[in-house]
Structures are given as structure tokens and as C-alpha cells.
Amino acid sequence: MIIFLVGPDDYRRAEKKRWFAAEFKKKYPEAASGIFDFEEADGIARFENFGRGESLFEPKKLAIIENLYEADEKKAAKILDPFVNKKSTTILCSERKSPNKALQFLLEKPSVVQEFPNLTGAEWPAFIRAEARKHVAPLDPDALQFLAQVYAGQSWGLVTELDKLASLGKTVSRGDLEAFDLEVAPNYFAVLNSLKSQEVKNRLWALEKLFATGDPPPKIFNMLASQWKEKIPALAAYDLAVKSGKLEYEEVLVDLVIG
């Protein structure tokens, strides 16, 4: 049996993964279980040994597979295929993205598939409200709305923040959040566009914001190159300088901003 959890919402997906593992153990307390990381050199071999063994005293098994896509796809497909209809062994996979062609069969019946997209619309504040209750960090309406903006698409970051806010021991206000130096992330493309401003101070502000996102300088440079058509010759020259080892992308971006 295959249980496949898929989607970019890492927190909810991880919670469901823990839930499945706990429920399995509750239902089959004597069952054998193991975690097999396919990124490790012996991960697949350990899984194959686990899957082959049969015991009258351990009729049920649970195999949790980590980093499925790090293995050779065809090899992984070959060893997992026999377990699709094998009721004695449950394979639990959790990945951000759907598998490529060779492993697509893992998402087909009789597999149990659950998707975890990033929550949007009314579902997102409802999730925040529920997690706030769970973490004993009640929020007033303004605080909830502010957190919804700050952590849009980042459920794990939200829950980590609620853990900290619980220490306040009171209903959290917008002012409390601002005291924690939280701020709404600016629109990425709007900030990128500000790098083309006529004002140096605006360009410096934009570059600081982009560096703060954690995106690597090469990504920022390439995004800027795709947006700033009139600067293509200059950007091409900068790119050549980087690739010849004369400059770093971070230096190039600073030079563009202050030049």
C-alpha cells in the first residue's frame, strides 16, 4: 500500500505524515517500521532488505521513505512497484512536488494520495485561527490579518511565530507583532522594478529588500536582466565579467545600483 503526501505546504504535510505514522503504530503496535533515506548510499539497499523480510510475528510493516527523488527514478520505480498492491507493507512518502513519469504510478489508485497546496482565501486565516488556539496564542482580528499577510504561503514560519507569541500570555495585538519587528514582505516584482528607479536611494532600498529575501545574487541578476531590456548590453558585459572571474554577482548589483 502506498500513501503519498504531496504539496508545497511543508508544515501541514509533515503534520499529516506524523499522524499517519502514529495511527499505524496505534493500530499495529507490534509492526516493524523504518525510515529509509534514498539520498544515503545504502538507503535503497536497506529498504529492499526491510521489504523482503517476512515474519509471522510482524505481519504488518511501515516504511517511511525520505528524499525519494534523489534516487535513480527507474530503480526506485522497480523496487516500489511490488508494494502498490501489497497490503502487509505500507509505504509512506512525503514530497513537495509530484513525481516525474517513472514514478507517476505512485499517485494512481489504489494509492492513497493527499495534496497540500499553500492555503489561500478564507482557508488561510481559518488555519491561523486554529493554530493560534492550539498554541494558546489568541489573536485579535488586526493581528490575525497582519500575520496572514506576513506569512502568506509560509505555514511553518507562521507556526514558529505562534510558538514565540504564546509566551506573551495574552491576546496578541497588531502592536505586539510590530514590537517583534515583523513586517509584510513587499511585492517581489515591484521591488525588482524599483532597481530601475531614477533615485539612488530608491535603488538602494530595493536592493536591500531583495538581499533580505535570501535569494542568491545570481537569481536577482538574471531576474533583473529579463526585466530591464534597455540595459541588456551593460548587463551582458557584467555577466561576462562575472563568468571570467573578475566580479561577483553581488558586486555587480551594487555597482548597478550606485552607478
Buried (B, 14 or more C-beta within 10 A) or exposed (E): BBBBBBBBBBBBBBBBBEEBBEEBEEEBEEBBBBBBBBEBEEBBEBBEEBBEEEEEEBBBBBBBBBBBBEBEBEEBBEBBBEBBEBEEBBBBBBBEEBBEEBBEBBBEEEBEBBEBEBBEEEEBBEBBBEBBEEBEBBBBEEBBBBBBEBBBBBBBBBBBBBEEBBEBEEEBBBEBBEEEEBEEBBEBEEBBBBBBBEEEEBBBBBBEBBBEEEEEBBEBBBBBBEEBEEBEEBBEEBBEBBEEEEBEBBBBBBEBBEE
